[in-house]
Amino acid sequence: GKVNLEKVDYVVVPCPFDEGPMHYVDGREVPTSGARIFKNRGRYRCDNIRDEFDLYDYNSSLYSGKYQMSPPEEVAADRPDSGICILGSWDGFSSPSEMSDEGDCWTCLVKLGETRVERFQFRLASEPEVAIYPWVPNGSMMTRVVGPHADAAGKYWIIDGRDEEVPAGTVYRVTLHWGLRLKVSWQQEKSITLGGAIAPKSVIGTNARHRYFVLGTWTSWSCFEMTPSGAGSFQTQLRIGMSGSEYFRFQRDQDEEQSIYPAKSVSDADASLVPVRGPDALCNGKMWRITGRHGEVVAIHLSIKDAMVHVEVKSMTGPSWTAHGVTGPARHSYWVLGSFNNWNQEQMLPADRPGIFVYRGRAGACVQQERFSIIVDEDPELALYPDTPGGVPPGIAIVKGPGRVEDDRDFLLTCLKEGAEFEIVVDFNARDKRKVVQVNWLTEAVDVASMQRSFLNFFGSV
């Protein structure tokens, strides 16, 4: 039916920097944290004009320029009297830990576990069901803060040391800053050594013990806990069923977002040629397959130390094999397919800086526009895509994914010169989410000489 705009508080678009909602006309930040959520209810009317020629494509909380018409002054929400707790993946999100009250902020120390990555959100000490969390999953220090609010499922900040190969055991100081707008930050505490100046018990995650589970056809894809067999090592056994084959993958702490799986579904000894991925949320149904005689007992071993994962399968009659993970930026591969390469998948190469991948190509013949997509681990259902339907030039729309694209969403580049060389860059460090995918022309994209000749031939020489 028709929308009654009189009952709509805001018409919003996402900010390309903090990914939170902003008014589509003047970029006014839509309140998401503190008492501002409730004090600003009601239909919004544009209340600010930025300086002449300044842009409105990012939200007002990030604007530091002058105003021709300033927005109304805002007042920060009162601090919680009961304090703040932090809840994280270091103990499977099982128990909140109280943070230290520093006056205008709360802080705590957190240790990276064996996967080199941790996720967290905050809870009110007096109301554990009320959370403070990022607007989007896997939030960064730039991400808009939401709360205190009760709807926090699946949204956490992520401290990720994998690309830069920050070793397991590294200690971070996490800080929640209270004010008009809540902010979250973290930084390495390089001066801290466990057992030294800071007591280990004051570092959250020091005594964490994680559980690893196998999911397979013989468990009806339910989690079955593996038995610890040493530091960072786990094992289990299965009996081959009547079909002569079984499928499986792993989960850490029964968390689908911490799945361990092959880069592509693979059988038996071929698994040794396929890298192990995870723990992360990009499994998308991938699994290992084991074959053997009905009733045969097969042993499965899993080990993970400092983000390096090993999977070993031992069989008496069938193939035995070992597969290994990859650490650092190469823990996933990125592939380009487009009209310029006949939609064949071609791998991007890592750049010198972690988190950046590059592909070089040439424009085709007699083509004004080229289209392309980027996928992860050769999986078409794990795509990076523009947050706008149709073909969109890089840098225009926010880049989403990896994930499934429900409609036609490709990146578009325009070229008026056959054979023009370009490079496609994926930069996961980009603060502006529109710049995660960019195209740089290495040669001229326009054949100026031929265009001049065509012009003169049509209109005649001057």
C-alpha positions in Angstrom: 0.0 0.0 0.0 0.9 3.7 -0.1 3.2 4.9 2.7 1.9 7.7 4.9 4.9 10.0 5.1 3.3 11.9 8.0 4.0 8.8 10.1 7.6 8.3 9.0 10.3 9.8 11.3 13.2 9.5 8.8 13.8 8.5 5.2 17.3 7.2 5.5 20.3 5.9 3.5 23.4 4.3 5.0 26.5 6.5 5.7 29.5 5.1 3.7 31.8 5.6 6.7 30.1 4.4 9.9 27.4 2.5 8.0 24.7 3.9 10.3 21.5 5.5 9.0 21.4 9.2 7.9 18.7 11.4 6.4 18.8 11.1 2.6 18.7 14.8 2.0 20.9 16.6 4.5 23.0 13.7 5.9 21.6 14.3 9.4 22.7 11.4 11.6 19.7 9.3 12.8 20.2 8.8 16.6 21.1 5.2 17.5 22.7 5.5 20.9 21.8 6.8 24.4 18.7 8.8 25.3 19.0 10.5 21.8 17.1 7.5 20.4 14.0 8.5 22.2 14.3 12.3 22.6 14.5 12.7 18.8 11.3 10.8 17.9 8.9 12.5 15.5 9.0 13.5 11.8 12.3 14.9 10.9 12.7 18.1 8.9 16.0 19.2 7.5 17.6 21.5 10.2 21.1 22.2 8.9 22.9 23.6 5.8 26.6 22.9 5.4 29.0 25.4 3.9 28.7 26.1 0.2 30.1 23.3 -2.0 30.5 20.9 1.0 29.0 17.4 0.4 26.1 15.7 2.1 27.1 12.1 1.3 28.2 11.3 4.9 26.5 11.8 8.2 26.5 15.0 10.3 28.4 13.4 13.2 31.5 13.1 10.9 31.2 16.6 9.4 33.8 19.1 10.8 33.2 22.0 8.4 31.2 25.2 8.9 27.5 25.5 8.7 25.4 28.2 7.0 22.6 27.0 9.2 23.7 25.1 12.3 21.7 22.1 13.6 20.2 22.3 17.1 22.5 21.6 20.0 22.2 18.1 21.5 22.8 16.9 25.1 24.5 13.6 26.0 22.6 10.9 27.7 23.3 10.2 31.4 25.9 7.6 32.2 24.7 4.2 33.5 25.0 4.1 37.3 25.5 0.4 37.5 28.5 0.1 35.2 29.3 -1.7 31.9 30.3 -5.3 31.2 31.9 -6.8 28.1 30.7 -10.1 26.5 32.8 -11.8 24.0 33.9 -14.9 22.0 36.8 -15.6 24.3 34.4 -17.7 26.5 31.8 -18.4 23.9 29.7 -15.4 24.9 28.8 -17.2 28.1 29.5 -14.6 30.9 29.9 -10.8 30.9 33.0 -9.4 32.6 32.8 -6.0 34.4 35.0 -3.2 32.9 36.9 -0.6 34.8 35.2 2.8 35.3 37.5 5.6 34.2 35.1 8.5 34.5 34.2 9.3 30.9 34.9 5.8 29.7 35.1 2.1 30.6 38.1 -0.1 29.8 39.3 -3.6 30.0 42.2 -5.9 28.8 41.4 -8.7 26.3 43.7 -11.4 25.0 43.5 -12.7 21.4 42.9 -16.5 21.5 44.3 -19.2 19.3 42.4 -17.9 16.2 43.9 -14.4 16.4 40.4 -12.9 16.3 37.8 -12.0 19.0 34.3 -10.5 18.8 32.5 -8.6 21.5 29.7 -6.3 22.6 28.8 -4.5 25.9 26.0 -5.1 28.4 24.6 -3.0 31.2 25.7 -4.4 34.6 22.2 -3.9 36.0 20.4 -5.2 32.9 22.4 -7.9 31.2 19.8 -8.3 28.5 20.4 -4.6 27.4 23.3 -4.3 25.1 25.6 -1.7 23.3 26.6 -3.0 19.9 27.6 -2.0 16.4 25.1 -1.1 13.7 26.4 -3.9 11.4 28.0 -7.3 12.2 31.8 -7.4 12.6 32.0 -3.7 13.4 35.2 -1.7 13.3 36.2 1.3 15.3 34.4 3.5 12.7 31.1 1.6 12.9 28.1 3.4 14.4 27.3 2.5 18.0 23.8 1.3 18.9 22.2 1.2 22.3 21.7 0.6 25.2 19.1 -1.5 23.4 17.7 -5.1 23.8 18.0 -6.2 20.1 21.7 -7.1 19.7 21.6 -10.6 18.2 24.5 -11.4 16.0 26.1 -7.9 16.0 29.6 -7.6 17.5 32.8 -5.6 17.1 35.7 -7.6 15.9 39.4 -7.4 16.9 41.0 -9.1 13.9 44.8 -9.8 13.9 44.7 -12.3 11.1 45.6 -10.2 8.1 48.5 -8.5 9.9 49.4 -11.8 11.6 49.2 -10.4 15.1 50.2 -13.5 17.2 47.7 -15.3 19.5 48.1 -14.1 23.1 48.5 -10.4 22.1 46.7 -8.2 24.7 44.4 -5.3 23.6 42.9 -2.5 25.7 39.2 -2.1 24.8 37.5 1.2 25.6 33.9 2.3 25.5 33.8 6.2 25.4 30.6 7.8 26.8 29.3 11.1 25.5 26.9 12.6 23.0 27.8 9.8 20.7 29.2 6.5 22.1 32.5 5.4 20.6 34.4 2.2 20.8 38.2 1.8 20.4 40.9 -0.8 21.0 44.7 -0.8 20.8 47.5 -3.2 21.5 49.1 -3.1 25.0 52.6 -3.9 23.9 54.1 -3.2 27.3 52.0 -5.9 29.0 53.3 -9.4 29.4 51.2 -11.9 31.1 52.6 -12.8 34.4 54.6 -9.5 34.5 53.3 -6.1 35.5 49.7 -7.0 35.0 48.2 -10.1 36.7 46.9 -12.6 34.2 43.5 -12.7 36.0 43.0 -9.1 35.0 43.2 -9.9 31.3 40.0 -11.3 29.9 40.4 -14.5 28.0 43.6 -15.6 29.8 42.0 -18.8 31.0 39.7 -19.4 28.1 39.1 -23.0 27.0 37.4 -23.4 23.7 35.4 -26.4 22.6 35.5 -27.8 19.1 32.7 -29.8 17.5 32.3 -31.9 14.4 29.1 -31.8 12.3 28.5 -34.5 9.8 26.1 -36.9 8.1 26.6 -39.4 10.9 25.6 -36.8 13.5 22.6 -35.6 11.4 24.5 -32.3 11.1 24.2 -31.7 14.8 27.3 -30.6 16.8 29.2 -33.5 18.4 31.9 -32.4 20.8 35.5 -33.5 20.0 37.8 -34.9 22.7 40.9 -32.7 23.6 44.1 -34.5 22.8 46.7 -32.0 23.7 47.3 -28.2 23.5 45.1 -26.9 20.7 44.4 -30.5 19.4 41.1 -32.4 19.3 40.0 -35.8 18.0 36.9 -37.9 17.3 36.0 -41.1 15.5 33.2 -42.0 13.1 31.9 -45.3 11.6 31.2 -45.3 7.9 27.6 -45.9 7.1 25.8 -48.0 4.6 26.3 -45.4 1.8 30.0 -45.9 2.0 30.7 -42.2 2.5 30.4 -39.5 5.2 30.5 -35.7 5.0 31.7 -33.3 7.8 33.1 -29.9 8.9 33.8 -28.3 12.3 32.5 -25.5 14.5 34.2 -23.7 17.4 32.0 -23.2 20.4 28.9 -24.4 18.5 29.0 -21.0 16.6 28.1 -21.1 12.9 30.2 -17.9 12.4 33.2 -19.9 13.6 33.0 -22.7 11.1 36.1 -24.7 9.9 35.8 -26.1 6.4 37.6 -26.7 3.1 38.0 -23.8 0.5 35.7 -26.0 -1.7 33.9 -29.2 -1.1 36.3 -32.0 -1.7 36.6 -35.8 -1.3 39.2 -38.1 0.2 42.9 -37.6 -0.6 42.1 -34.5 -2.8 41.5 -32.7 0.4 45.2 -32.4 0.9 45.3 -30.1 -2.1 42.6 -27.8 -0.8 43.3 -25.2 1.9 41.4 -25.3 5.2 39.4 -22.1 5.9 38.1 -20.6 9.1 37.1 -20.3 11.8 34.8 -17.8 10.1 31.3 -17.2 8.7 32.1 -17.9 5.0 31.5 -21.7 5.0 28.4 -21.6 2.7 27.8 -25.4 3.1 31.3 -26.5 2.1 32.5 -29.9 3.5 34.9 -32.8 3.4 33.8 -36.2 2.1 35.3 -39.5 3.4 34.7 -42.8 1.6 35.3 -46.3 3.0 33.8 -49.7 3.8 30.5 -49.9 5.6 31.3 -50.1 9.4 34.9 -49.0 9.1 36.1 -46.7 11.9 37.8 -43.5 10.8 39.8 -41.1 13.1 39.6 -37.4 12.6 42.1 -35.0 14.2 41.8 -31.2 14.3 44.5 -28.8 15.6 44.7 -25.1 15.7 47.7 -23.1 17.0 48.2 -19.4 16.3 45.5 -19.4 13.6 47.1 -22.3 11.7 44.6 -25.1 11.3 45.4 -28.7 10.4 42.9 -31.5 9.7 44.0 -35.1 9.6 41.9 -38.2 8.6 43.2 -41.7 9.3 41.5 -44.7 7.7 42.4 -48.4 7.7 41.2 -49.1 4.2 40.3 -45.8 2.6 42.5 -42.8 1.9 44.3 -41.1 4.8 45.1 -37.4 4.3 46.1 -34.2 6.0 44.9 -30.7 5.0 46.4 -27.4 6.2 45.1 -23.8 6.6 46.7 -20.6 5.5 47.5 -17.6 7.7 47.7 -13.9 6.9 45.9 -12.1 4.1 45.9 -15.3 1.9 43.5 -17.1 4.3 40.9 -16.4 1.5 41.3 -16.0 -2.2 39.6 -13.3 -4.3 38.6 -13.8 -8.0 37.5 -11.5 -10.8 35.1 -12.5 -13.5 33.9 -10.1 -16.1 33.0 -9.3 -19.7 36.7 -8.6 -20.5 37.8 -12.1 -19.6 34.7 -14.0 -20.9 33.4 -14.3 -17.3 36.2 -16.7 -16.4 37.4 -16.6 -12.8 40.9 -15.1 -12.5 42.6 -14.7 -9.1 43.5 -11.4 -7.6 47.0 -11.0 -6.2 47.8 -9.7 -2.7 49.4 -6.3 -2.5 52.2 -5.3 -0.3 49.8 -3.9 2.3 47.6 -6.5 4.1 44.0 -6.5 3.2 44.5 -5.3 -0.4 44.2 -7.4 -3.5 44.8 -6.4 -7.2 43.8 -7.7 -10.6 45.1 -6.3 -13.9 43.2 -6.6 -17.2 42.5 -5.1 -20.6 39.4 -3.7 -22.1 37.9 -5.7 -25.0 37.3 -4.6 -28.6 34.4 -2.4 -29.6 33.1 -2.2 -26.1 32.1 1.0 -24.3 31.2 -0.6 -21.0 32.6 -3.6 -19.2 30.9 -5.4 -16.3 32.6 -7.5 -13.6 32.0 -9.3 -10.3 34.3 -10.3 -7.4 33.8 -13.5 -5.5 35.6 -15.2 -2.6 37.2 -18.7 -2.8 35.7 -19.2 -6.3 32.2 -19.4 -4.7 29.6 -17.4 -6.8 27.4 -17.2 -3.6 30.2 -15.3 -1.8 30.3 -12.1 -3.8 31.3 -8.5 -3.1 28.6 -6.4 -4.7 27.3 -2.8 -4.9 24.4 -1.9 -2.6 22.5 -0.7 -5.7 20.8 -2.9 -8.3 22.2 -3.0 -11.8 25.6 -2.0 -13.1 27.3 0.6 -10.9 30.7 2.2 -11.4 33.1 1.5 -8.4 33.2 4.3 -5.8 29.5 5.2 -6.3 27.7 2.7 -4.0 28.6 1.1 -0.7 30.2 -2.3 -1.2 28.5 -5.2 0.6 29.4 -8.8 1.1 30.8 -11.4 0.9 27.3 -12.9 0.4 24.6 -14.0 -1.9 23.4 -11.5 -4.5 19.6 -11.8 -4.9 19.5 -9.7 -8.1 21.7 -8.3 -10.9 24.4 -6.3 -9.2 27.7 -5.9 -11.0 30.4 -3.3 -11.1 30.7 -1.2 -14.3 33.6 0.4 -16.0 33.5 2.7 -19.1 36.2 2.5 -21.7 36.5 4.1 -25.2 39.8 2.5 -26.2 40.4 -1.0 -27.2 43.0 -2.8 -25.1 43.2 -0.1 -22.4 44.8 -1.5 -19.3 43.3 -1.2 -15.9 43.6 -2.6 -12.4 40.8 -3.6 -10.1 41.7 -3.1 -6.4 39.9 -4.6 -3.4 40.8 -2.6 -0.2 39.3 -3.9 3.0 41.1 -1.2 4.9 39.1 1.6 3.1 37.3 3.9 5.6 34.8 4.9 2.9 32.9 1.7 2.1 32.3 2.9 -1.4 36.0 2.6 -2.0 36.4 -1.1 -1.0 36.4 -1.8 -4.8 38.1 0.6 -7.1 39.4 0.7 -10.7 42.6 2.5 -11.7 43.4 3.1 -15.4 47.0 2.2 -16.2 46.7 3.6 -19.7 44.4 6.1 -21.3 40.8 4.9 -21.3 39.8 7.2 -24.2 41.3 7.0 -27.7 41.6 10.8 -28.1 43.3 10.7 -31.5 40.6 8.5 -33.2 37.9 10.6 -31.7 39.5 13.8 -33.1 39.8 12.1 -36.6 36.1 11.1 -36.4 35.1 14.6 -35.4 37.0 16.2 -38.3 35.8 13.6 -40.8 32.2 14.3 -39.8 32.3 18.1 -39.5 35.3 18.8 -41.8 38.6 20.4 -40.8 38.7 23.8 -39.4 
